[in-house]
Amino acid sequence: MNSTLERIIRRGYSVAGRIYDAVTLSNLKVVAVKSLSIEYGDDEVYRMLASLGSRKGNRIGRAIAKCYGETHDPVILLEITDFKSRLGGSAEGRLAPDGENQVFCRIGPPAILGSLSTPPDDPYLRMISNYQDEGCLIEILIKEEKLAGFAALTEKRMTRIGAAVIGAVGKKDPAGPAAVCRSGSAEAENRDRAPDRDE
């Protein structure tokens, strides 16, 4: 297994353990959502994560759905067929992001990356690792057995995993917190204003 992938999976357990020990649902905040697929933009990946997360039943899935609801009006989640919740915090089902063709998707912690037959590209793994370095909890989206995107969450009250982390992530990644999904022109406008925003 790729050493970066091993580190991401190992760190995923460690960060999740710290956050689970300290948080309630209301204190988890999505700070970035990234599409790693040419088929979907950040907003579509966020909607897929929120749709599956709302049915998943654990606090990470519910937090993603809640944060999605806070930034989208109206909130229209995707219909899911063949939904299954799995041990280890993952869930899967078929959804139709384009409104027509159903695709099989899974969400879950970084450990689900280990089940892919082909490891994701190194630049994608490094991007995930950068968010983990800042103390973020990662929720992965896999579409048809390929890494399609991820969400990064923090615990708002924790010193290291709070506002300072959000600022540091923004410096490492120009999209930073502005990557929390918005539509086309609004996204560009909000990126210009991102440094002035109070997260």
C-alpha positions, 0 to 999 in steps of 0.5 A: 500500500502507498505510504501516503495512503497508509498515513491517511488511513492511520491518521483518520482513526486518530483524528476521529478518535479525538473528535468523537471524544469531544464533540456534539453534532452542533460543534462539527463544521464543514470547512472544505469540500473538494471534487476530485472528479472531472464529472462533478463540481464541488457543489455536486460532491457536497450534495452527494455527501450530504444526501448519503450522510443524512441517511447514514445515521452517525454524527459525521454524516449528520453534520455534513447534511446539517452544514449543507442545509445551512449554506443551501436554500432550498435544500434538495437532497438526492433520492437514494436507492439500495441504501446500506449502512455499513460497520466502520462508519461507511454507507452506500447507495445509488443516486442520480447526481445528473437527475437521470443516470444512477451511480453507485456511491460510498461515503465513509472515513479514510479507511474506505480508500484501502478497499479500492483496487487502484489507489488514488493519484498521489496529488489527491492523497497529498491534498487529503493529507494536508487537511489532516495535518491541520487536524481536520476530520475527512469524509471520503466520497467514492463513485463507482470504485474511484475517489470522487471527492471529500469533505473536511470537518473541524470541531469549532471549540477546539483550539487546534481544530478551530478557527486557527485551523480553518485559517491555516487550511486556507493558506495551504489551499487557495480555495480553503474554506471558500471551497464549501460549496457554492454555485458558479458565479457566487463561488468566484465572488465569495472566494474574492471575499474569503479572507475577510470572512469570519469563519 
